[in-house]
Amino acid sequence: MGAAAALPAFVRAMDRIYLAAMWAAGGAIVAMSLIVPWGVFTRYVLGRGSQWPEPIAILLMMVFTFIGAACAYRAGGHIAVALVTDALPAAARRVADIAVDAMMLLACGFVAWFGTRLCIATWGQSLSELPWLPVGATYSPLPIGAAATLLFVVERRICGSQARRALMRLEEQLEVPR
């Protein structure tokens, strides 16, 4: 397989990672939306709060935040301040774009590396409310989200932005009844 044939395969692999991350982030927010009211119900209606809703909701928020951020990056939905770069000449804009991607690679590499080390270091500990859940597992959205974002940055550098593709623009595909 030549280099030209490998690029579409790489983009398809990134599409699969993107969709898995979207489902994980979306599932986390749905589950959190069900768990938090249960915690409120047990505390204020039943008079006896459950121990598990809060730590599970925090874990789900981490999944939504860090894994969902990778999706936002690939879809071009992240915060970007372009006031300065838009005023630059085209050549300087390209240099700034490369510099931003280089800083993203460094930041994602840092979080992926040290997040993984944090997970490993805390794997033997458990939460008091959930003794079956290793603390390291609760930190795992950090390196997973950083690794996915790192792959999306590499994809952007090699294949260009994917932000305008239909897969990333689900809201534009919805038909609104009139």
N, C-alpha and C positions, 0 to 999 in steps of 0.2 A: 504494500500500500504506500503510495507516494505522499508527500507532504500536503499536496492539494486535497487529496482524498481524506487525509486525517483530520483536516479542519472541520468538515461537516460532522464527522463522528465525534469530535471534541465538543462541538456546539450541541449536538444531540445529548451527549453525556451531561453537559451543563444544564440542558433543559430538564433532564430527569432529576438532577440535584435540586434545581429550582422548584420543580413541582413537589418533590418530597418535602422541601423546606416550607413551601406554601401550605401543604397539608398539615405539617407539624405545627406551624404557627397558628393556622386557622383552627385546628383541633384544640390547641392549648387555650385559645381565647374562648371557644365554645365551652370547653370543660370548666374553665375558670368561672364563666358566667353561670354555670349550674352549681358549682361548689360553694361559691361565696354566699349566695342566698340560703343554701342549706345550713351553713355555719351560723348565719343570722337567725334563721328559724329555730335551730336547736338551742341557741343561747337565749333568745327573747321570748319564744313561744313555749318551748318545752322546759325552759328554766335551767337547762343543763347543757352547756356548750360542748360540742365535739372537739377533740384535740387535733384531728387531722386536717380540717379544711384550710386553716391558715398556712401551714407549711406547704401543702400541696398547691394552693393558689399562688404562693410565692414562686415555687418551682415552675409552674405553668407560665407565670409572667416572665420568668427568665427565658423560657423556651420561646415565647412570643416575641420578646424583645431582641434577643441575640440571634436567633435563627431567622426571625422575620426581618431583621436589619439586612441580612444577606440578600433576601428577596428584594427589599427596597432598593438596595444598591444596584442590582442587576436590572431592575425595571426603571431605573432613573428616578425613583421616588424619594431619594434621600435629600437632605438639605444641602444645597450647593450655593455658595455666594459667588456669583459670576459678574458682579459689578466691575471689578478690576480687570478680570480676564477678558471680558467682552470689549473693553476699551483698548486692548493690546492689538498690535498688528498680528497678522495670521501666523508668522513664524514664531513670535514670542508666545502666542496662545498655545502653539504645539509644544513648546518647551515647558510652559506652565502645566499643560495637561500631563506630560511625561513626569514632571516633578510631583504632581498630585498623586499619580498612580504609584510612583516609587514610595512616597510617604504612606500610602494605603497599604502597600505590600509590607513595609516595615511594621506598621501598626498591627496589621493582621497576623503577621509572623510572630510578633511579640506576644500577642494575646493567645494565639494558638499554642505556642511553645510553653509559656508560663501558665496558661490555663490548664494545659495537659498535666504539667508538673503539679499544679494545685490539686487537680482531681486525684492523681496518684498518691500524693502526700496525705490526703484526707479520706482516702477510700476505706480505711479501717475504722473510721469514726462513724457514729450513727447519731441521728437526731433523737432527742429524748421523746418527742411526740410520735415518731415513726422509727422505732428501733430496727426495722427491717430494711430501711433505706440508708445506704452509705452516703455520707456527706459529699464524697467525691462525685457521686452521681448527680447531686443537686447543682454542682458547679459545671457539669459537662456541657450545658448549652454555650458556655463561653468559648471553649476551643472549637466546638463543632461549628458554631456560627462564624467564628473567625476564619476557620479553614474554608468554609463555603465562600465567604466573601473574598478570601485570597484567590480562590479558583476563578471567581467571577472577575476579579481585577486582571488576572492573567488572560482570561478570555477577552476582556475588553481591549487589552493591549495587542493581542494577536489577531483577533477576528473583528474588532470594532464593537461599538455599543450595540447591545441587543434590545435597548429600551423601546424601540419603535415597533418591534415584532408583535404580532397578534397575541402570542403567548403571554407577553408582558402587559398587554392592553386589554385585559378582560372586560373592563368597564366600557370600552368602546364597542364591544361586540354585543352588548346587551340591547335588545330591542325594547323600547319603552312603548307600551300600548297607548294609543291616542283616543 
